[in-house]
Amino acid sequence: MDPNKENNKKWEKVRIFNNYDDANELRCVMLDNDDTGLLKIKVHRCGPAGSQFKVKKHFPKPTNRKTK
């Protein structure tokens, strides 16, 4: 991972579901509860033959920008 690139994100596993509808419902609830607008959530296939759905989240670290 190159620390100079913006796409170096650490995604945290939230939960695994057996169908997409349940995973998408959790994703929508999490996005609705996010007040900052910075939370990123995605749903990926996983498990044997892609039969399950994993919800992952990423919340960026606060950056300390120096001002002159």
C-alpha positions as CSV (number, residue, x, y, z in Angstrom):
1,M,0.0,0.0,0.0
2,D,1.3,3.4,-1.0
3,P,0.7,6.0,1.8
4,N,0.6,8.7,-0.9
5,K,-2.5,7.4,-2.6
6,E,-6.0,8.3,-1.5
7,N,-7.5,4.9,-2.1
8,N,-5.7,3.1,0.7
9,K,-8.7,2.3,2.9
10,K,-9.0,-0.1,5.7
11,W,-12.5,-1.7,5.4
12,E,-14.0,-3.2,8.6
13,K,-16.3,-6.2,8.4
14,V,-19.7,-5.5,10.0
15,R,-21.8,-8.6,9.4
16,I,-22.5,-11.4,6.9
17,F,-26.0,-12.2,5.6
18,N,-27.5,-15.0,3.6
19,N,-29.4,-12.7,1.3
20,Y,-28.8,-9.3,-0.3
21,D,-32.0,-7.7,1.0
22,D,-31.0,-8.1,4.6
23,A,-27.4,-6.8,3.9
24,N,-28.8,-3.8,2.0
25,E,-31.3,-3.0,4.8
26,L,-28.4,-2.8,7.3
27,R,-26.4,-0.7,4.8
28,C,-29.3,1.8,4.5
29,V,-29.8,2.0,8.2
30,M,-26.1,2.7,8.8
31,L,-26.1,5.4,6.2
32,D,-29.2,7.0,7.6
33,N,-27.6,7.1,11.1
34,D,-24.4,8.7,9.9
35,D,-24.5,12.4,10.7
36,T,-21.0,13.2,9.2
37,G,-21.6,12.0,5.7
38,L,-18.1,10.5,5.7
39,L,-19.1,6.9,6.3
40,K,-18.6,4.6,3.3
41,I,-20.4,1.2,3.2
42,K,-20.3,-1.5,0.6
43,V,-21.9,-5.0,0.2
44,H,-19.8,-7.8,-1.3
45,R,-20.5,-11.4,-2.2
46,C,-18.6,-13.9,-0.1
47,G,-18.9,-17.5,1.1
48,P,-19.2,-20.7,-1.0
49,A,-20.0,-19.9,-4.6
50,G,-20.8,-16.3,-3.6
51,S,-24.0,-17.3,-1.7
52,Q,-23.5,-14.9,1.2
53,F,-23.2,-11.1,1.4
54,K,-20.7,-9.2,3.6
55,V,-21.3,-5.6,4.8
56,K,-18.1,-3.6,5.1
57,K,-17.6,-0.1,6.4
58,H,-14.9,2.6,6.2
59,F,-14.7,5.8,8.2
60,P,-11.8,8.0,7.3
61,K,-9.3,9.1,9.9
62,P,-9.5,12.7,10.8
63,T,-6.7,14.6,9.1
64,N,-4.8,17.3,10.8
65,R,-4.1,20.0,8.2
66,K,-1.7,22.6,9.1
67,T,-2.6,26.2,8.2
68,K,-0.1,29.0,7.8
